[in-house]
Every structure is written in structure tokens, then in C-alpha cells.
Amino acid sequence: MATKKLTEKQLYKAKVEWFNENEYEEVDPLDFYREIFPVGSFQEKGNTERKAGNGMLIYKNEEGQHWHKFIFDDLEEIKNWYGKEDVYIRSASFIGKRSKNENASMIYALVFDLDGQEITELQMVTQFMRKGTNIPKATFVVLSGHGLHLYYVLEKPIRATMNNIRKLNKLKEGMTKLIWNRYTSNIEKIQFQYCLQGFRMVGSASKMGKRYPVRAYRFSDEHYTIEELVSWIPKLKEWDEYRIDMTERDTVPKDTAKKLWPDWYEYRINQKQSNKWHIKRDLYDWWKNKIVEGATYGHRYFCLMCLAIFAIKCDVSEEELKRDALALVPILDKLSNDTDPKSRFTEDDALCALHGYRENFKTWGRDKLALVSAIPMPPNKRNYRPQSEHIRIMNAVREVLHPNGSWRNAEGRPKGSGTKKEAIKQWKLEHPTGRKVDCHRDTGIDPKTIRKWWDN
């Protein structure tokens, strides 16, 4: 007889019972965060002389907007959020009033999210860690509600320079592939989070409500150096890209940079210009279609975050981005689990994902966008040649295969095609909610011509 599938609440209770039966110590929320953030990690409340970063607690206000609260060195603020919903803490300190990535100061732990956790998967991941075979022992295992968060507390905090963040993100990708496999999760597509990602606060309510709080269990007394975590990456050729060296210099002195890269120094330092490149908006529209075709449950948030990144790359306005993102909500919501009301994808989720509309995300490349969205982005195949050279070679090949211009269509284009009327018609088909001004911006067609054929 087949085993009856547990509901989410029953599964939560079964996991709590399993942790208790296996004598894992449940850790008080304040003790949990004190071990991650030792005394002296944050600014002292009321002491303006001692300069340090602050912990940041992120929560939703009544309007569904995300706001921040300072966590001072006494950690007392955490107590005010026991049992509250949608409360997150990042394992880092921040300088300033907001927990923007560029404001990060020190990183205290690496955290890995593991969804798709039935009892069997929970047993497997803890078994792997106990035996020390495939996965390093986490310091804490946090029951977040539906899944697990594995906390690897660092022996010493790491300064959050952009160079260090890039390296730690690379390490997290490699370790996530170690941790997330067919034995430890029943979700096939891996979900990647980066080193400054916030996770549900221990002691706050899970998605199922305050009767099902986020709980932390001690798994080991291990605190890690980055070198120790790197050593867990398999020494195979395909894993080499995830092996990092934290001893490299983070920056190049300005005087040296001026000699090495004079053009960069002129526009970036002297002229203070942004190094963002400008891309045709076709890429933005292409990604909207890719979301409709290929978005999956568990990656919806990151699909829209990538849309925001494409918008900043393609000079699409924030107003248009917001309008497009909200239009995609019903499509993404259809991927929800019908038996779980908390799995719905809402307009609040979409607006939260649009934090990717920031200058500091402009350098995210194809590989990273494909990684977090779980939507493939194969490169254009030019065999590593520049576009101009590739076109010349392809034209030469065409002439060999079809000499004397035989590849051309002697009859010409069909009557009526290629006209402004046809272009406007095609644009309206592709943008059913679009406006005349949007059509003008996209196509460059004169506004009078657009008005002439708009309703024809």
C-alpha cells in the first residue's frame, strides 16, 4: 500500500520530531545569531564614537513594501520579531541605512538554501554531513518551514569588497551543486542564492504561520575558513572554475591603474562616467518571451529580477519595467502549487524582484543570469570570432554554395510587406497593450504615420 503523502504542516511536525528523536539541540534565536555575530560585530546602540557596521533586519510593512531595521550589537531588536511573518536577516553587516549590496561591510557566514525536502531527503543530507563524505558539516541546520537552510559560520568575518563578493559567489555556486542533488532534494532544477542573500529569521514565522516557527538546530561546532570550504570542491577539471583564492589583491592602486588602463582612468575617474554599456532593447523583449516560455516554480522571483537587470542594460524605464513585470504575474502565478496558498506569486513578489533595477547589477553576464533563472541562454555561435569577421566568412561560404547571387529572391518581397503599415501591425500583435508612443520609440516610425494606421 502506498504511503500517504503528508501535508506541509504534518511534514513540518514530522521534521521537528525527527530532529528531537536524533537528539539535535535546538538553539535559541539569540544564541544562534550571537554565534554568527560575536560581540563587537555591530555598532553599539547610542555609541557614535565606535565605528562599525550594523546588522539589517528586513520586513514587510502593511503596504507590502520591504523595510529595514537596524540590529545593534546587543541583538535586542531580534526579540521584537519573534512569530512575525516575512522577516529576513542577512549574514553580513552593512554601513548606512539600507542593506544594499554596495553597503555591505563584513560577511560572517555562508548560507545554503535546500528546498524539496521530504523526510527521506532530510535524512540523506544529514547523513552525508555526519559521514563527511560529500558535504561538509554545517554549523547549524535551520528548518525554514518547507526546506532547510545550512549555515556555515566563518572562523573570521570576510570584508565584503566587490572582488571578495564575486569570489564567494563563485564558491557558493560550486558548493550548491555539491549540496543540492537527487538524494538531498526532490526538485530537479537547482536554486542558486548569492552570498548576501537574506534568509528567514530564526524565531520568526515560516510561510505556514507563527505556529510553525523557523527553528535552528546545532549540527556541529565547526567554524570554517574559506580555504577549508574550497577544499570540499571536487578536484576535477569541470569544477576548477569554482576554486577561488582569497589571498589575491582586491584592488589596484589608482596610480598603477592610470598607467595600465589610461582610457578607463579617463572616463571612469576623471569624467566619473558609468561603465555601463548600452544594449538594444530587443534583448529585453526577448527575455520577456523567455519568461513566458521557460519560467519554473522556485525561479519566478529571479526571472523577474533578471528582467530588471536586462531593463537597466537596455535603457528601459523603471515605469515600463514595472508595467511589464505586473503583466507577467498571472502567468507566473499559474506555476503555483494548488494545494499551497503560500506558493502563490503575487504583485508584491514581482515588485520585490525589481530591486535588480540597479546600476550595481549591470555587470551580470549571460552565465550568471542563466544560473539564477534556470533558463538557458546559449551564446551566439561565432566560433570565437568577432561579429564583423564572422559575417565576412559566412558571406564567402554563401557565395560558394550559391554562386552568382542565386540565393537572392528574384521575385522580390511580397506586395505590402515591409511597409510602415505592416510594421505597425506586427508591432501591435507583439505588444497588445502597447501605446503609440511605445511603438514610435521601438520602431522609429513617424508618430503621424503611426496614428494613420493605428486603428486601421
HELIX and SHEET records of a PDB file:
HELIX    1   1 GLU A    8  GLU A   21  1                                  14    
HELIX    2   2 PRO A   29  ILE A   36  1                                   8    
HELIX    3   3 GLU A   76  TRP A   81  5                                   6    
HELIX    4   4 ASN A  101  ASN A  103  5                                   3    
HELIX    5   5 ILE A  119  LYS A  131  1                                  13    
HELIX    6   6 MET A  162  ILE A  179  1                                  18    
HELIX    7   7 ILE A  226  VAL A  230  1                                   5    
HELIX    8   8 LYS A  237  TYR A  242  5                                   6    
HELIX    9   9 LYS A  254  LEU A  260  1                                   7    
HELIX   10  10 PRO A  262  TRP A  264  1                                   3    
HELIX   11  11 TYR A  265  ASN A  270  3                                   6    
HELIX   12  12 ASP A  282  GLY A  294  1                                  13    
HELIX   13  13 ARG A  300  LYS A  313  1                                  14    
HELIX   14  14 GLU A  318  ASP A  333  1                                  16    
HELIX   15  15 PRO A  341  SER A  343  5                                   3    
HELIX   16  16 GLU A  347  ALA A  353  1                                   7    
HELIX   17  17 LEU A  354  GLY A  356  5                                   3    
HELIX   18  18 GLU A  359  PHE A  361  5                                   3    
HELIX   19  19 ARG A  366  SER A  373  1                                   8    
HELIX   20  20 GLN A  387  LEU A  401  1                                  15    
HELIX   21  21 PRO A  403  GLY A  405  5                                   3    
HELIX   22  22 LYS A  420  GLU A  430  1                                  11    
HELIX   23  23 LYS A  436  THR A  443  1                                   8    
HELIX   24  24 PRO A  447  TRP A  453  1                                   7    
SHEET    1   A 6 GLU A  26  VAL A  27  0                                        
SHEET    2   A 6 ARG A 215  ARG A 218 -1                                        
SHEET    3   A 6 PHE A 140  LEU A 143 -1                                        
SHEET    4   A 6 LEU A 148  ARG A 159 -1                                        
SHEET    5   A 6 ALA A 104  LEU A 114 -1                                        
SHEET    6   A 6 ALA A  92  PHE A  94 -1                                        
SHEET    1   B 4 HIS A  66  ILE A  71  0                                        
SHEET    2   B 4 GLY A  55  LYS A  60 -1                                        
SHEET    3   B 4 VAL A  87  ARG A  90 -1                                        
SHEET    4   B 4 GLY A 198  ARG A 200 -1                                        
SHEET    1   C 2 ALA A 205  SER A 206  0                                        
SHEET    2   C 2 GLY A 209  PRO A 213 -1                                        
END                                                                             
